[in-house]
Amino acid sequence: MDVLKNKIDFAVILSVKGANPNGDPLNGNRPRVNYDGMGELSDVCIKRKIRNRLMEKGQAIFVQSDDNRNDEYRSLKNRAEGILGKDVLKNEKKFFESACKTWIDVRTFGQVFAYGGSKKGEGVSIGIRGPVSIHSAFSVMPVEITSLQITKSVSGEGDGEKKASDTMGMKHRVDHGVYSFYGSMNPQLAEKTKFSNKDADAIKEILPKLFENDASSARPEGSMRVLKVIWWKHNNKSGQYSSAVVHRTLTVNPDGTCKIDNLKGLTPEEIDGF
């Protein structure tokens, strides 16, 4: 297998216009912001979108959301047992290898498999550390959040024909914001999960299209867009420079344009979004 041999760093610049990019369930589903007022998308949110886009490309995904599920398994445990077989769960080495081979998101991001058995000693607890790390996305400038009060029309009592319009709710949006996030691919960990150059290319292909087929009432079609992907491919396993040094060469402007400082021997590839 063509396992990843070169360290890769990447960055994604995206824009938000009239959308709730990532609601916070502990704050009335308002768009996430930090204490400085910078908008935020969690790494979990970004990984969900990557998984969805990979699934649309025909890749096998272990952690599926209910609205994008393409099999009959409604839990991760049932999916693991149904596809890999219960006997595989009893052999940690075999389970590790089978899970990584079967699902691209497992060999990419890793996964913790912790399932209890019906009898003592029958449970499984296996941790897989993935080679791809994703940072949370933060806005370049503080964002302003607009909140709207909406009316939910619901059926009243009796035959259901009478409508009641006194049920109120709230809807929140970021009017405009430019965000960026960073990621890295580690060849040492890729050797363990068998994350390949082909897998890296698959992620590279879908990053510019991260918000395709992702519309909802909170994120209308066209309200979120990837502006640019920057891709640094090092010439060795450990990398010519640390990820911290590479990521700091990128300066993102409030209008979505960017400046990339030169690093000797490491030329980034710039890919426009869709």
C-alpha positions as CSV (number, residue, x, y, z in Angstrom):
1,M,0.0,0.0,0.0
2,D,1.2,3.5,-0.8
3,V,1.3,4.8,2.7
4,L,1.8,8.5,3.2
5,K,5.5,9.3,3.2
6,N,5.6,13.1,3.3
7,K,4.3,15.3,6.0
8,I,1.5,17.6,4.8
9,D,0.2,20.9,6.3
10,F,-2.9,22.6,5.0
11,A,-5.1,25.7,5.6
12,V,-8.6,26.6,4.5
13,I,-10.1,30.1,4.2
14,L,-13.9,30.3,4.1
15,S,-16.5,33.0,4.1
16,V,-19.9,33.2,5.9
17,K,-22.7,35.4,4.8
18,G,-26.1,35.4,6.5
19,A,-25.7,32.0,8.1
20,N,-25.2,30.2,11.4
21,P,-22.0,28.3,10.6
22,N,-21.9,26.2,13.9
23,G,-24.5,26.7,16.5
24,D,-23.7,26.3,20.2
25,P,-26.4,24.0,21.8
26,L,-25.5,25.3,25.3
27,N,-26.2,28.9,24.2
28,G,-29.5,28.7,22.4
29,N,-27.9,27.5,19.2
30,R,-26.3,31.0,18.7
31,P,-23.2,31.0,16.4
32,R,-20.1,30.1,18.4
33,V,-17.8,32.9,19.5
34,N,-14.9,33.0,21.8
35,Y,-14.3,35.6,24.6
36,D,-12.7,38.0,22.1
37,G,-15.8,37.9,19.9
38,M,-14.2,35.9,17.2
39,G,-16.5,33.4,15.4
40,E,-15.7,29.8,15.7
41,L,-16.4,26.5,14.0
42,S,-15.4,23.4,16.1
43,D,-13.1,20.8,14.8
44,V,-15.9,18.3,15.3
45,C,-18.1,20.3,12.9
46,I,-15.4,20.5,10.3
47,K,-14.7,16.8,10.5
48,R,-18.4,16.1,10.1
49,K,-18.4,18.0,6.8
50,I,-15.3,16.3,5.6
51,R,-16.9,12.9,6.4
52,N,-20.1,13.9,4.5
53,R,-18.2,15.0,1.4
54,L,-16.0,11.8,1.4
55,M,-19.2,9.7,1.8
56,E,-20.7,11.5,-1.3
57,K,-17.6,10.5,-3.2
58,G,-18.3,6.8,-2.4
59,Q,-15.9,6.4,0.6
60,A,-16.9,4.1,3.4
61,I,-17.5,6.2,6.6
62,F,-17.8,4.8,10.1
63,V,-19.1,7.8,12.0
64,Q,-22.2,8.7,10.1
65,S,-24.9,11.2,11.0
66,D,-28.6,10.1,10.9
67,D,-29.5,12.5,8.1
68,N,-26.6,11.2,5.9
69,R,-26.7,7.5,7.0
70,N,-26.4,5.1,4.0
71,D,-26.7,1.8,5.8
72,E,-29.1,0.1,8.2
73,Y,-27.0,0.5,11.4
74,R,-28.3,3.1,13.8
75,S,-25.4,2.8,16.3
76,L,-21.6,2.7,16.0
77,K,-21.5,-0.6,17.9
78,N,-24.0,-2.2,15.5
79,R,-22.0,-0.9,12.5
80,A,-18.8,-2.3,13.9
81,E,-20.3,-5.7,14.7
82,G,-22.3,-5.9,11.5
83,I,-19.6,-5.0,9.1
84,L,-16.5,-6.4,10.8
85,G,-18.2,-9.3,12.6
86,K,-18.4,-10.0,16.3
87,D,-15.4,-12.4,16.2
88,V,-13.1,-9.7,15.0
89,L,-13.9,-7.7,18.2
90,K,-12.2,-10.3,20.3
91,N,-8.8,-9.8,18.6
92,E,-7.5,-6.3,19.2
93,K,-4.8,-6.4,16.5
94,K,-7.1,-7.8,13.9
95,F,-9.9,-5.3,14.8
96,F,-7.4,-2.4,14.6
97,E,-6.3,-3.5,11.1
98,S,-9.8,-4.3,9.8
99,A,-11.3,-1.0,11.1
100,C,-8.6,1.1,9.5
101,K,-8.8,-0.8,6.2
102,T,-12.6,-0.6,6.1
103,W,-13.3,3.1,7.0
104,I,-11.4,6.1,5.7
105,D,-12.5,8.3,8.6
106,V,-11.0,5.8,11.1
107,R,-7.6,5.6,9.4
108,T,-7.8,9.4,9.0
109,F,-9.0,10.9,12.3
110,G,-8.8,7.8,14.5
111,Q,-11.5,6.4,16.7
112,V,-12.2,5.1,20.2
113,F,-14.0,1.8,20.2
114,A,-15.3,1.2,23.7
115,Y,-18.2,-1.2,23.8
116,G,-19.4,-3.3,26.7
117,G,-20.3,-7.0,26.3
118,S,-23.2,-9.0,27.8
119,K,-20.7,-10.9,30.0
120,K,-17.7,-9.8,32.0
121,G,-14.6,-9.8,29.8
122,E,-16.5,-9.6,26.5
123,G,-16.3,-5.8,26.1
124,V,-13.8,-4.1,23.8
125,S,-11.9,-0.9,24.3
126,I,-9.5,0.0,21.5
127,G,-8.1,3.4,20.7
128,I,-6.9,4.3,17.2
129,R,-4.9,7.5,16.9
130,G,-5.3,9.0,13.4
131,P,-2.6,10.9,11.4
132,V,-4.8,13.9,10.4
133,S,-5.4,16.6,13.0
134,I,-7.8,19.5,12.4
135,H,-7.9,22.8,14.3
136,S,-11.1,24.7,15.0
137,A,-11.8,27.6,12.6
138,F,-11.7,31.2,13.8
139,S,-12.8,34.4,12.2
140,V,-10.3,37.0,11.1
141,M,-12.2,39.7,12.8
142,P,-14.9,39.8,15.6
143,V,-18.3,38.8,14.1
144,E,-21.7,40.4,14.7
145,I,-24.6,38.1,15.4
146,T,-28.1,39.0,14.3
147,S,-30.9,37.4,16.2
148,L,-34.5,37.2,14.9
149,Q,-37.6,36.1,16.8
150,I,-39.7,33.8,14.7
151,T,-43.2,32.4,15.0
152,K,-43.9,28.7,14.8
153,S,-47.4,27.9,13.7
154,V,-48.7,24.7,15.3
155,S,-51.9,22.8,15.2
156,G,-54.3,23.6,18.1
157,E,-56.5,21.2,20.0
158,G,-59.5,19.3,18.6
159,D,-59.5,18.3,15.0
160,G,-56.1,20.0,14.3
161,E,-57.6,22.5,11.8
162,K,-57.2,25.5,14.2
163,K,-53.8,27.1,14.0
164,A,-52.0,28.7,17.0
165,S,-49.3,31.3,16.2
166,D,-48.2,32.1,19.7
167,T,-45.2,29.6,19.8
168,M,-42.1,31.7,19.5
169,G,-38.5,30.8,18.7
170,M,-35.2,32.4,17.8
171,K,-33.0,32.3,14.8
172,H,-29.4,33.6,14.7
173,R,-27.0,34.3,12.0
174,V,-23.5,35.8,11.2
175,D,-24.1,38.6,8.7
176,H,-20.5,38.4,7.4
177,G,-17.3,36.8,8.4
178,V,-14.1,35.3,7.1
179,Y,-12.7,32.3,8.9
180,S,-9.7,30.1,8.6
181,F,-8.6,26.7,10.0
182,Y,-5.5,24.6,9.8
183,G,-4.7,20.9,9.6
184,S,-1.7,18.5,9.4
185,M,-1.0,15.0,8.2
186,N,1.5,12.9,10.1
187,P,3.4,10.1,8.2
188,Q,4.5,8.3,11.4
189,L,0.9,7.8,12.5
190,A,-0.1,7.1,8.9
191,E,2.1,4.0,8.9
192,K,0.0,2.5,11.7
193,T,-3.4,3.2,10.2
194,K,-2.3,2.7,6.6
195,F,-3.4,6.2,5.7
196,S,-2.3,6.5,2.1
197,N,-1.3,9.2,-0.4
198,K,-4.6,8.3,-2.2
199,D,-6.5,9.1,1.1
200,A,-4.6,12.5,1.4
201,D,-5.5,13.3,-2.2
202,A,-9.2,12.4,-1.5
203,I,-9.3,15.0,1.4
204,K,-7.4,17.5,-0.8
205,E,-10.1,17.1,-3.5
206,I,-13.1,17.7,-1.2
207,L,-11.7,20.6,0.9
208,P,-12.6,23.2,-1.7
209,K,-16.1,21.8,-1.9
210,L,-16.6,21.5,1.9
211,F,-20.0,23.2,1.9
212,E,-21.5,21.6,-1.2
213,N,-24.8,19.7,-0.4
214,D,-24.6,21.2,3.1
215,A,-27.5,23.6,3.0
216,S,-30.1,23.9,5.8
217,S,-32.4,26.6,7.2
218,A,-29.5,27.8,9.3
219,R,-27.1,27.7,6.3
220,P,-28.9,28.6,3.1
221,E,-27.3,27.5,-0.2
222,G,-24.5,29.8,-1.1
223,S,-24.2,31.4,2.4
224,M,-21.0,29.5,3.2
225,R,-18.1,29.2,0.7
226,V,-14.5,28.0,0.7
227,L,-12.4,30.8,-0.7
228,K,-9.0,29.1,-0.9
229,V,-7.1,26.0,0.2
230,I,-3.4,26.2,0.9
231,W,-1.5,22.9,0.7
232,W,2.1,22.5,1.9
233,K,3.7,19.1,1.1
234,H,7.1,18.6,2.8
235,N,9.9,16.5,1.3
236,N,10.3,14.1,4.2
237,K,8.4,12.4,7.1
238,S,9.1,14.8,9.9
239,G,8.7,17.9,7.7
240,Q,11.2,20.6,6.8
241,Y,9.5,22.9,9.3
242,S,7.2,22.5,12.2
243,S,3.5,22.9,11.6
244,A,3.5,26.0,13.9
245,V,6.1,27.7,11.6
246,V,4.3,26.7,8.5
247,H,0.8,27.8,9.6
248,R,2.2,31.2,10.8
249,T,3.3,32.0,7.3
250,L,-0.3,32.6,6.3
251,T,-1.9,35.9,7.0
252,V,-5.7,36.1,6.2
253,N,-7.2,39.5,5.5
254,P,-10.8,40.6,6.5
255,D,-11.8,40.6,2.8
256,G,-10.8,36.9,2.3
257,T,-7.5,37.6,0.5
258,C,-4.3,36.2,2.0
259,K,-0.5,36.6,2.1
260,I,1.9,33.6,2.4
261,D,5.4,34.2,3.5
262,N,8.1,32.2,1.8
263,L,9.8,29.2,3.4
264,K,13.0,28.0,1.7
265,G,12.4,24.7,0.0
266,L,8.7,24.5,0.8
267,T,6.3,26.0,-1.9
268,P,2.6,25.9,-1.1
269,E,0.0,24.9,-3.6
270,E,-3.0,27.4,-3.7
271,I,-6.4,26.0,-4.7
272,D,-9.4,28.2,-5.3
273,G,-12.7,27.2,-3.7
274,F,-15.9,26.6,-5.5
